[in-house]
């Protein structure tokens, strides 16, 4: 009788071991998946933060292309500073004045961005965007946006934007006669990250 029970008990123990091993493996796999998705890996920016920052970048292009100056507060802080070859402009009204200097306020255009985001701390980030512009008369222009973001009570907002054109006389001047746009575009991005870190550290 005792001998008859041994196989049953052994089978039961083996089943328990398999179930325990399966649970551990499933838990580990879920944890690794969450880590790859940014869900469980600690860092200054969450995956949701990065999504929101990229949405603000996209929304800023929509507002500019549709000339919704009244909604600039949805993407820029009130004291936003924009730097471009045309000069420096302050506030959402200044961003509109910049658009007027390049006729973007009068003629339809389409801005498309692809961006990378560098975290400075939990409330500060810098984005480097390649901008492709299709103008109303079907010309194509391109450039870089270097945007410093700040987390506010209303969400992420752009507090500083540097506009650097590519492949024209202005970009060649910024590159001091060297290959345009390198190295100035990366230098601007690097400088913006360092400057934002300096401000955040004060």
C-alpha positions, -999 to 999 in steps of 0.1 A, spaced: 0 0 0 28 24 9 46 16 -23 14 23 -42 13 59 -27 48 68 -37 42 75 -74 11 96 -66 30 117 -41 60 121 -64 37 132 -93 20 157 -70 54 172 -59 65 174 -95 33 192 -105 38 217 -77 74 223 -88 63 229 -123 36 253 -113 60 273 -90 86 274 -117 60 286 -143 48 314 -119 84 326 -113 92 326 -150 59 344 -158 67 370 -131 102 375 -144 90 379 -179 64 404 -169 89 424 -150 114 424 -179 86 435 -203 76 463 -179 112 473 -176 116 475 -214 85 495 -216 98 519 -190 71 509 -165 94 497 -137 128 512 -144 134 544 -123 145 574 -142 140 612 -145 114 608 -172 87 582 -175 74 567 -208 42 589 -203 64 620 -199 81 613 -232 48 607 -249 34 640 -236 65 659 -247 63 645 -282 26 654 -283 34 690 -273 59 691 -301 34 678 -326 7 701 -313 29 732 -316 33 724 -353 -5 720 -357 -11 754 -340 16 771 -361 3 756 -394 -33 766 -386 -23 800 -372 -40 793 -339 -20 820 -320 -47 821 -293 -38 786 -283 0 790 -279 -5 789 -242 -12 752 -246 24 745 -257 45 775 -245 51 790 -211 41 827 -209 78 838 -207 90 815 -236 121 827 -254 126 819 -291 161 823 -307 165 823 -345 188 840 -371 161 867 -373 166 876 -336 152 868 -302 115 868 -294 98 866 -260 64 852 -251 37 836 -272 32 870 -290 69 869 -298 66 835 -313 39 849 -335 61 878 -345 88 853 -355 63 835 -377 54 868 -393 90 875 -402 91 844 -424 56 848 -438 43 818 -419 14 839 -406 1 847 -440 7 816 -461 -3 780 -453 26 756 -444 31 721 -430 57 715 -403 67 678 -396 90 669 -368 110 639 -356 125 643 -322 147 629 -295 143 638 -259 171 641 -233 160 641 -196 177 667 -174 157 659 -143 122 649 -133 108 683 -144 131 694 -172 140 680 -206 155 691 -239 142 679 -273 161 680 -305 138 679 -335 145 677 -372 120 700 -389 107 695 -424 87 723 -438 65 722 -469 55 757 -479 23 769 -496 41 771 -530 54 735 -526 90 744 -517 107 724 -490 128 738 -462 144 721 -432 160 729 -400 164 720 -363 144 729 -332 161 727 -299 134 729 -273 138 731 -235 107 718 -217 95 725 -182 69 706 -163 42 730 -151 9 726 -132 -8 723 -166 17 697 -180 48 699 -201 55 733 -218 82 747 -240 102 774 -222 129 780 -248 131 772 -285 162 777 -308 154 776 -345 184 766 -367 178 765 -405 197 739 -425 213 741 -459 210 778 -465 232 809 -460 221 813 -424 230 778 -414 263 781 -432 270 813 -412 262 795 -380 286 768 -389 313 794 -395 320 783 -430 322 746 -421 299 718 -430 263 728 -423 245 719 -401 272 700 -382 287 707 -358 265 736 -347 232 717 -344 246 691 -320 265 718 -301 232 737 -296 215 706 -283 244 699 -259 245 735 -247 208 735 -241 210 704 -220 239 718 -200 221 752 -196 189 735 -185 208 714 -160 225 745 -146 191 763 -141 176 732 -125 206 730 -101 201 765 -88 
